[in-house]
């Protein structure tokens, strides 16, 4: 395995561990993953997978982060009302 493939594998494993903590550790509350947040997560994962081509990988990751920020803003506005 090349070093880039090892990095991708480690990144995916870390994201999987975080997902386990979010979904299974909090038993008293059900986490609500909005469709926009799910889409953002998918874009970030795609950016990691297609990271060999820097332009595509960074574009996908940037899109995912932008969607996550938009989702946070929408949630904060709904909470204030």
N, C-alpha and C positions, 0 to 999 in steps of 0.2 A: 504494500500500500504506500502511496505517496503521502507526503506530509499534508497536502491540501485535503485529501480524502479523510485522513485521520482527524483533521480539524472539523470537517463537516460532520463526521460521525459523533465527535464529542459535543458539538453544538446541538445536534438533534437530541442526543441523550440528555443534555442539560435542560432543554426545553420540555422534554418528556417528564423529567423529574419535577419541574416547576408545575406542569399541568397536573401531575398526580397530587402535589401539595394543594393546589387550588381546588380541585374537584373532590378529593377524597378525605382530606384532613378536616375541612370545615363541614361537620355533620349537622350543625344546628341551622345553618343557612345554606340554601341552594344558590350557588353562584349563577348569575344570569349573564351569559355571554351573548351580547347582542350580535345580530348578523354582521354589523359593520366591524365589530371587534374580531369576529371569526374570519372575516375577509382579510383584515389587517394581519392576523396571525398567519393566514395562508400565504400572503404576499411575502412576509418575512421568511417563512420556511422555504418558499420558492427562491428567494434571493440567496439563501444559504446553499440550496441544492445547485442552483445555476451560478454559483460564485466563480466558476472557472473563467467566464467571460466577465470582466469587471464591470463593463458598462451595463450589461443586463442585470447582474447580481446586485449592484448598488442601486440601480433604478427600482428593482423590485423591493428591496429592503427599504428604500426611501419612501416608496409608495405605501408600504405597510405601516411605517412609522407615522406618516402623514394621516392615514386613515385612523390609526389609534388615537392620535391627538384630537382629531375631529370628533371621534366617539366620546372622548373624555369631556370635551367642551359641551357636547350635546347633553351628556349626563349631568354636568354641573348646572347647566341652565334649567333642566327639569327639576333638579333638587331645590333650586332657589325659589321656584314658583309655589 
